[in-house]
């Protein structure tokens, strides 16, 4: 450990850059899964550090549920233009139109589960052999067990009982045809680490992360953006509140928190003292204790 | 602030998960909704208190069986340090998972049940920690509450452990009597053991020195990626990207490329928008050399005055990690950092009975077997001995039939 020359953010950064370069060196057709959230935006900065002045050896891939915050999509397009890299978008709407998935109905309908099908389709169509993602081990119990190079079978499934041993910093990316690897360069970062890094590196984020006034409704004791995709009816009361989003997924499954934090320092302080963990604002994990493990086995990020 | 990575070894019966849960709980690293999920769960201790072990058992099968199967990584932070815990299984059938967790740790916590003392499992875990050359060991004598916080019990186990450890190459051993269940000596010093004058576990973890000579001249960097934009603005740019494994590179240092043996010198060190004068162990950098020579992924850049071994015949420790036994008649792949080449296990020297530490003759390696072999590689490897420089002394074996990682190698001697 290099304490004299590197602080903990330097160490995490150097590890992530190392992992990104391993992906570039070991795979024929990698991709960087970009959601427009802070973790994947951080990955883009790390990729710049890993490969500049060269181009990224992979495109950005966004799986668009069609229910994204409009601010996220605008931000995504501006970022892509600024860094001059390629973006591939897979639309959940296309999977619905092609009859590959059926849209859920009712008040708790979400396209979150459907995007797995679109993701696997996009991987297949583009023949991606490795997909870089911004998942972190501190987010959830099943993720805490996942390797940095996580092998998925032909169906995109994660088998927690058959994980390859991962020794030192040696990553075995050898796969059979049809398999692919999910790679998580910021596995060892916590939510707070990501925010501290964003601050240190002066990284731009979509505006929904910062306090703003928004129309919201209350669903399952959580504040949700009052958006069409939530299938609102007369029972839903619309409130105007000062909120921000701690995690930015799709509008149907990402809850807001009431907050006045509109500066990075405020957000960092808010998280430091926060009593609700990050994924607590994600309804998709609350279904059962094993919700994330089950979704990962099915091919989810 | 820096990072301390540590692993916890022990079985569920030793209260390992409870110990981690206690560290997180008492250092206030558990957040409200996790606590809520914890309280909602129907697993409780006999006295009705929350079962802290649930915090670390992440997989369904683990919760069902009440055991740890795979390594779970946990994160917490105090004012002094950021911690990464590798919570590893203690059962012998999951030895390979413990080796995985240990390979990236600076410190190991070995749990001993104060009622049972040093048992077979203690020996096995200690052996694995010494095999992987972890610089620090903390022996936690847990369940002191069950032996009336008796000092004699502590002293007896300490003496037994030290006696056993003579057969091992452990670098630094610290003993701490604790009760994970009750919280004694985990975060706060226990009032139940006034005879113990050492630090609490957290205090020790916060203050233990994790120093390495990061500026040694034994500079090593495997090339991961060559940056060649070939654009109009940068027609001749050629940078070699990688992470410094050990030592320090400085501008103007003489460099040798291995295995080819070409030499040159460093003209520039780049880190995105910075150009530091030196690149030390752990840094991900891009190096520029004075001469245009053929260098690609898998090559290693080293300081010309301090070169590693170059050999195709290496004596190595092997931990076998596959359910299919080692077959000395088929070629495997060896991956040492960015370098991959074919290899064969030329000879099995011995196997270690990891419960008694005896060396035994063997002609087979099965899942979780550990011993000494001689490996022959198709192309020469540039390596250091694991005990001298573990960043450049370890490698993995891959079965090219299945692509699985089947073995961990720790190079012990050049056999050429």
Contacts between the chains, C-beta under 8 A, distances in Angstrom:
chain1	res1	chain2	res2	distance
A	1	B	2	6.1
A	1	B	3	6.7
A	1	B	4	7.8
A	1	B	106	6.5
A	1	B	210	4.9
A	1	B	211	7.9
A	1	B	212	6.3
A	1	B	282	7.3
A	2	B	212	7.5
A	2	B	214	4.6
A	2	B	280	5.7
A	2	B	281	5.3
A	2	B	282	4.2
A	2	B	283	7.3
A	3	B	2	4.2
A	3	B	210	7.3
A	3	B	211	7.5
A	4	B	214	6.6
A	5	B	214	6.6
A	5	B	280	5.0
A	5	B	282	7.9
A	5	B	283	7.4
A	6	B	280	7.8
A	6	B	282	5.9
A	6	B	283	6.8
A	7	B	1	6.2
A	7	B	2	6.9
A	8	B	1	5.2
A	8	B	2	5.8
A	8	B	3	4.9
A	8	B	82	4.9
A	10	B	283	7.8
A	11	B	2	7.5
A	11	B	3	5.7
A	11	B	282	6.3
A	12	B	3	7.9
A	13	B	284	7.6
A	14	B	243	6.3
A	14	B	282	5.6
A	14	B	283	5.5
A	14	B	284	4.3
A	15	B	284	7.9
A	17	B	243	7.5
A	17	B	284	3.9
A	18	B	224	7.2
A	18	B	242	8.0
A	18	B	243	4.3
A	18	B	284	5.2
A	21	B	224	4.1
A	21	B	225	4.6
A	21	B	241	5.7
A	21	B	242	7.3
A	21	B	243	7.9
A	21	B	284	7.3
A	22	B	224	6.3
A	22	B	338	7.5
A	24	B	224	7.5
A	24	B	225	5.3
A	25	B	224	5.1
A	25	B	225	5.4
A	25	B	297	4.9
A	25	B	338	6.2
A	48	B	272	6.8
A	49	B	271	7.5
A	49	B	272	4.3
A	49	B	284	7.7
A	50	B	225	7.8
A	50	B	241	7.3
A	50	B	284	7.2
A	51	B	225	7.6
A	51	B	227	6.8
A	51	B	241	8.0
A	52	B	272	6.2
A	53	B	227	7.0
A	53	B	229	5.3
A	53	B	234	5.8
A	53	B	237	6.4
A	54	B	227	4.6
A	54	B	228	6.9
A	54	B	229	4.8
A	55	B	229	7.3
A	57	B	225	8.0
A	137	B	73	4.6
A	137	B	75	7.1
A	138	B	74	7.8
A	138	B	75	4.6
A	141	B	57	7.7
A	141	B	58	3.7
A	141	B	72	7.5
A	142	B	58	5.4
A	142	B	59	6.9
A	144	B	56	7.8
A	144	B	58	5.1
A	144	B	72	4.6
A	144	B	73	5.3
A	144	B	74	6.4
A	145	B	58	4.7
A	145	B	59	6.1
A	145	B	70	5.0
A	145	B	71	6.9
A	145	B	72	5.2
A	145	B	73	7.8
A	160	B	59	5.2
A	160	B	61	7.9
A	160	B	70	6.6
A	161	B	59	8.0
A	161	B	61	7.0
A	161	B	69	7.1
A	161	B	70	7.8
A	163	B	70	6.3
A	164	B	404	6.0
A	164	B	405	4.5
A	165	B	96	5.2
A	165	B	97	7.2
A	165	B	99	6.9
A	165	B	100	4.5
A	165	B	321	5.0
A	165	B	396	7.8
A	165	B	405	5.1
A	165	B	408	7.0
A	166	B	100	5.7
A	166	B	405	7.5
A	167	B	99	7.1
A	167	B	100	6.1
A	167	B	103	4.3
A	167	B	394	6.7
A	167	B	396	5.6
A	167	B	405	7.4
A	167	B	408	5.1
A	168	B	103	4.8
A	168	B	104	6.4
A	168	B	390	7.7
A	168	B	391	7.4
A	168	B	394	5.1
A	169	B	104	7.4
A	169	B	243	7.6
A	169	B	337	7.6
A	170	B	335	5.7
A	170	B	336	7.4
A	170	B	337	6.3
A	170	B	394	7.2
A	170	B	395	6.9
A	170	B	396	5.2
A	172	B	335	6.3
A	172	B	396	6.3
A	172	B	398	5.7
A	172	B	403	7.4
A	172	B	405	4.8
A	174	B	333	7.7
A	174	B	398	6.0
A	174	B	400	7.8
A	174	B	403	4.0
A	175	B	403	6.0
A	176	B	403	6.3
A	187	B	73	7.4
A	188	B	73	7.2
A	188	B	75	7.5
A	188	B	84	6.0
A	190	B	75	4.9
A	190	B	77	7.3
A	192	B	77	7.3
A	193	B	82	7.8
A	274	B	31	7.0
A	275	B	31	6.1
A	275	B	32	3.9
A	276	B	31	6.3
A	276	B	32	5.4
A	276	B	33	5.2
A	277	B	31	3.8
A	277	B	32	7.5
A	277	B	33	5.4
A	277	B	34	5.5
A	280	B	31	7.3
A	280	B	32	7.7
A	280	B	33	3.7
A	280	B	34	7.9
A	289	B	37	7.0
A	289	B	41	7.1
A	289	B	63	7.6
A	290	B	60	5.0
A	293	B	58	7.4
A	293	B	59	6.3
A	293	B	60	6.2
